[in-house]
Amino acid sequence: MTALDKVPCTILTGFLGAGKTTLLRHVLANANGRRLAIIVNEFGDVGIDGEILKGCGIETCTEENVVELANGCICCTVADDFVPALEGLLSRGQRPDHIIIETSGLALPKPLVKAFNWPAIRSRVTVDGVIAVVDAAAVADGRFADDPEAIAKQRAEDPSLDHDNPLEEVYEDQLLCADLIVLNKTDLVAEAELDRVTSEVKATVSRAVKVVRAASGNVDPAVLLGLGAAAESDLDARPSHHDAEEGHDHDDFESFVIEIPQLADPAPLLQRLETATRDHDVLRIKGFVPVEGRPLRLLVQGVGARFQHHYDRPWRDGEARTGRLVVIGQKGLDQARIRDAITG
């Protein structure tokens, strides 16, 4: 089978809250008849991202073509989850024109790219490109500074950072593996800061990788798809902090789910979410909640103290009107206090 006969796959990577799902929904909404399939890897106990995508109601990506992998980080479960999921999509009567794989925010993309050389799939698929989505506002705030002096200062001021910061490594590995970098949430950052962030991102990557600026994941699919990178054959150009390791884990992180009953007014909940995130060093909260008198679910997504919310899809007949929020943070979260702070 030639490269032209292989189904192109795009790996969508990016840190927690960078806007991968928002970008993906924009691609689906502008597919222009192209048959798309999605593999989404959720970090946590409930498939929030899969629910978001299945609820978008886009004809070119049917619900059966959205596959959720919720058993752990996709780069750690390629044999058990990812390869079988890919084989399942390819075995359908009408195979997809393009497959998009949205990794969890903690996934390292290079092991996933390597998996495309597995005998079971290497003659049938190719990595069209690895796209790294970056939260421009977070980087501008210094949350993932590339300046070694800034990192050293941060470690000196915080005893908990007296070792290599795994968040920094994950962030850098995602950039180093990318064929295209989307600098997202640029509407939240001043122009001068954007120029600085762009320079920092480019300095991290030794290859000639384009950086595209975007707000709310609004990037033309023609820019994102059809890169033709064949990344699985270009592994040496994609260095990783974990190249010398047989495997890796994510024991530095944990997640848990909070069920939310129907609300009369969502405003107090949103305020409590912001407060809990600030007070307990939560990295990410995402999910959906029911609101009295509203036929649609309220989708809530937040990183740091920045939260967004909108009504996404109607509650289905027979579906329990119970909200679910996934809370993600570094190991050692005080789950009881966070739960109390959010539920009031």
N, C-alpha and C positions, 0 to 999 in steps of 0.2 A: 504494500500500500504506500503510495507516495504521500508527501506532506500535504498536497492539495486534497487528498481523500480523507485526511484525518479531521476529526471534529475539533475546532479550536476551543480552547478553554482559557478563560481569564481568571487569574487569582487576585482577589481583592483583599488587600491586607491593610492594616492600620491600627493604631492604638485605640484604647477604649474611648468611645465617644467622639471619634474623629469624624464620623458622618458616613460610614460605609453603607449602611442600610438606606439612608436618604439618597445617596448617589445611585445606589442600585435601583431604587424605585424610579428615579428619573430615567435611567437607562431603559427600564421596562416600559415606561410610559411613552418612550420615543423609539420603540423597536422597529417601527415602520414595516410590520409584517414578518420580521425575522422571528423564527421559532426559538425561544430561549428556554433554557432549563437552569435551575438554581440549586446549588448545594450550599446550605447555610449551617455553619458550625456555631452552636450556642454554648457559651461558657456559663454554666449554671444548671439549675434543676428544672427549668421550664423554658420552652422554646419561644421566647418573646419575638426574636427577629423573624422566625419562621411564621409566626402568627401575623406579624406586620405585613410580610410579603404576600401571604396567602389571602389577606384581606384587601389587596389593592385592586382586585377585579380587572386585571388587564388580560385581554383575550390571547395575546401571543405567548403568555406564560400561564398555563393552567395550573390549578392547585396540585394536580398529580405530578407536575414537573418542578415542584418545590420540595426538595428533600432536606430534612433536618437531621443533623448529626449532633446529638446531645449527650454522648457518652464520654466526653472529654475533649481535650485539645486535638484538633484534626491532625496536627503534625505528629502527635504521639500515637494515633490510632489509625494510621494509613492502611494497615493490613486488615484490621477488623471492621472498619467502618467506611473509610473513604473509597478504597478500590472497589469493594462490592457496590457501593452507591453509584459510582461512575459506571460500572458494568451494567447495573440495572437501567440507567438512563439510555445507554447505548443499545440495549437489547430491545427497546420498544419498537413497535412497528414503524413509526415515523420518528426517526432520530432527530434530536435538536440541531439547529443550525449553529448554535453557540452555547457553551456551558459557562456559567459564571459561578465561581466558588468564593463565597464570603467567609473568610476565616474569623475565628474569635480574635478579640483584641490582644490576646496573649500568645497567639500562634507565631512560630517562626516559619517564614515562607519557604526557606531553602529545603527542608526535609520534604515538604509537600511537592516542590518542583522535582526533587529526586524521584519521588514515587511515580512520576510519569515515565520513568525508564523501566518500570516493572514489566516483565514479559506479558502479563495478562492484559495490559492496556497500551503498551508503547506503540503498537502498530495502528491504534485506532484513534488516539487523541494526541494533541500537542498543546503546549503552553503558549498560547498566543501572546501573552504578556502578563507580567506581574505589576499591579498598580498599587502603590502605597498612598493611602489617604492620610494626610497630616492635619491635625487640629492647629491651625495657625495661631489662634488665640492662646492656646495652652503653651505652645513653644515660645511665643512672645512673652508670656509670663514667667519664663524660665523653668517651667516644669520639666522639660527635657532638654536642658542646655547642652550644646555641643562643645562649649568652651571648657577645656580642661581646668583652667583656673577657677571658673565659676563652680564646677563640680567639686573641686578640692575645697573651696570655701564652704560649700553646702555641707560636705561631709564633716568639716571641722566644727561646724555650728550644731550639727545634729549627731549625737552618738549612735543613733540607729543606722547611720549610713557609713559605718566604719568598714564596710566591705563593698565589693562591686555591686552597684545598684542594678538588679535584674530588669527593672523597668527601662533603664537606659540602654541595656543590651538588646532588649526586645525591639525598642524603637529604632536603634541603629541597624539591627539585622533586617528590619523591614525596609529601610531605605536602601541598604546595600544590595538587596535582591531585586529592587524595582527596575522596571523598564520605563515607567512613567510615574511621576510623583504629583499628586493632586494636593495643592495647598488649599485646604477648605476653611470655611468660616472667615474668609478675608474681610467680610463686612463688619467684623467685630474688632478689626485691627487698623490702626492708622497707617498711612502709606509708608512713612519712614520705617516703622516697625516691620512692615511687610517686606521691605527691601532687606532689612537685617536678617529676618527669618529665612528668606529665600537664599541669601548668601550662606547662612549656617547650614541649611539643608544641602546645598550644592557642595559645600566643603566636606561634608560627610561622605559623599559618593564620589569615587575616583573616576567612574565611567561617565560618558557624555549622556546623561539622563535629563530629559526635559522636565521642567517644573511648570505645571499649569495652575493658575489661580482660580478659585471658585468660591461661590457663596451658596449654601444649602445644597451642595452636591450637584449644582447645575452645570454639567459638562456635556457637550454634544457626544452621543455614543460613537459617532464617526471618529472622534479623537481617542476614545477609550478602547474600542474594539477594532480588530484587524491590524494589530501591531506586527504580527508575523515574527515574533521574537524567537520562537522555538527554544524557550529558556531551558528546557531539559537537556539540551545539547550545549549549553553555555554556562555550566555550573562554575567553572574556574573563575569566571569574571564576576562572581557573586560571593565575595568573602563573607564569613559569618564568625561570630564570637564562639560558636559551638562546632566549628569544623573538626576539631580534634576529639570530640566526644562521641561516644557510641549512641548516646541518647541524652535526654534532658527532661526536667520535670518543672512543674509550676507550683511547687509546695509553698512558695512565698505568697500565694494568693488563695482566697477563699470566697465563696458566695453563698447566699441563702435567699429564700423566698419569703415574702410577707404577703399574706392575703388581705385584701382591702374590701370591706363591705360597700354596699351602695351609698353614695354620698349625696347629700342635699346640695352642697356647694363645694367644688374642688379647691377653691382658693386657700383655705386653711391647710389642706394637705400639701399643696405645693410649697407653702411657706415652711411647713414642718420638714419637708424633704430638703430644702435648701439649708435649714438650720442643722439637721442631722448630718448632712454631707460635710458641712463646715466643721462641726464640733467633733466628729468621729473619724475624720480622714478617710471617708468613703471615696473610692475612685469613680464609681459609676452606679447609677440607678436607672432602670428602664422597665417598662411594663405598661399595663393598661388598667383602668378603673371604670366602674359604672357610675353614672350620675343620674339622679332622679329626674324623670321627665325627658330624658334624652335617649333616642333610639340607637345612637351610635356610641361606641366605646371611646373613652378619652385616653389617647396614647400619650404617655409621659416618658421623656428621655432627658437625662441630665448627666453632665460630667462636671466635676468640681461643683461650684455654686451656680452654674449656668443650666437652667432647665427650660425645655421647650415642651409644649403640649398642643395637641389638636385632636379633633374627633376624626377617627379613621374609617371605621366600617360599622354597619348595623350589627347588633347582637343577633345571632342566628336563633331560629325557632328551637326551643328546648335547651339552649345553651345557658348554663348557670351564670347569672349576672354577678359574678364575683371577680374582683380585681386581683391581679398578681403583679408584684414588683420584685425584680431581682436586684439584690444589693451586692456589689462586688468591691472588694478591697484587699489590702495586704493581710497576710496571716495575723491573727490576733485581734480581729474585730470583736468588740463587745456586742455580740448579737442581741442580747436581752435589752441593753440600753438603747441600741439603735432601733429595735422593734418598738419599744415604748415611746421613743421620741417621734417616730413616724405615725404610729397609730393613735397617739394622743391619750 
